[in-house]
Amino acid sequence: MIKGLLKIVLFSVSIMILSRVTQIFFSEHVIHNGVYWIIGYMWLLYTVVQFSGHLLRDYLNIDSPLIALAGVSARLIISLFTMLIVVMSGVENMVLLVSNFMVIYLLYLMFEIIILLSNLRRNSSQEQKVK
């Protein structure tokens, strides 16, 4: 679990650095000023869902793939409702904010898929060694 948290922190920091570099080179027309709040929100959401998944796996003995699927689904639904609330609140540069949110959401989703695939490969290779 600690290794996973370290990976997500490093990933979030790298996205922050990338967004700052993009802001410097392309000015305010590509990156919204609230991008750091978005990254923090996605990090918090990812961490809470991962921690909840570990609790479910440890205490309820639920299958790991089901927890991963539920985590992805929960993040999607929570993110959609969050964007709906933000859009309804009338934030400035709404289109830019929503597009930045979508890009960051997709980056976190790709990160999660890569982590899941590496875990599945590791589990698969361990099962093959046992046979």
N, C-alpha and C positions, 0 to 999 in steps of 0.2 A: 504494500500500500504506500509506503514512504517513497519507494522508487517511482511509482506512478505519479505521486504528488510532485516530486522533483521534476519529472518529465513535463508535466503540465505547466509548472512555473517557468521552466526554461522555454517552453513553446510560447507562452504568453509574453515573456520578456522579448523574445525574438520578434513577435508580431508587433509589439510596441516600438521596437527599434526600426523595423521595416516601415511602419506607418509614419514615424517621425522623419525618416529619410525621404519618404514619398512626399510628406508635407513640405519639406525644405525645397525639393526639386520642382514640385508641381503646384506649389502654393495652396490656397484654400479651396480650389475648385475640384479636387479629387478626394481629399480626406476631410471629413467633418470634424469640427472642434470637439465633439463628444465621443470621438473614437476611443479614447482611453477609458471612458465610462463603459463603453460597449465591451471592450476587452476585459475589464474588471468584472462586469456582469457575467460574461461567458465563462470566465475562470471560476467565479463563485458557483455558477450553475453546474458546471462540469464537476467541480469538487464535491458539491452537495449530493449530486446524483451518484457519483462514484462511491462516496462514503455510504450512502443508503444502499447501494448495490452490495457492498461488502457486508453490511449488517444483515441484509436479506440472505446472502449466501451462507454466512456463518450461523445464523440463528434459525433459519427456516429450511435449510438444506434444499433450496431451489436450484435448478439447473443453471449453470453459468450462461449458456447462450440465451436463455429466456430473460435473464437479468440484463444482459447487454442490449437485447432488443427493446426491453421495457425502458431502459435508460435513454436510448436514442429517441424513442417515441415520446418520452416525458420531456426531454430537452426540446424537441420540435414543438410540442403543444405549448409548453411554457414560453418559449421564444415567440411563437405566434401571438399569444395573448399579450406579452410584453410589448411587442411592436404595435399591436392594436391600441393599447393604452397610450403609448408614446405618440402615435399618429393622431389620436383623438384629442390629445392635450395641446396640439397645435404648435409643435416645435418649429423653429426656423430651419430652413433648408431641409425640409422633410424628405424629399426625394433622395438627397445626398446621404442623409442619415440612414434611411432604410436600405439604400444600396450598400453602404458601408457595413451595416448590420448583417445583411445577407452574405456578403463576402467573408466577413469574419466568422459567421455561423458555419459557412461551408468549409473554411479552413479548419475550424475545430472539429467538424464532422470528418474531414479527411484524416486529421490527426488521430481521431478515435478509431477509425477503420484501420489505419496502419498499425496502431497498438493492438487492436483485436486480432488482426491477421498474424502479427508476430507471436501473440499468445497461442493462437490456434496451431500455428506451425510447430511451436515448441511442444505443445501437448500432443500433437500428432506424432512427432518424432519420438517422444517418450513412450507412446503406446506401441510404436513399431519396434522399439528396442525390447520391450517387455515380451513381445510375441517371439 
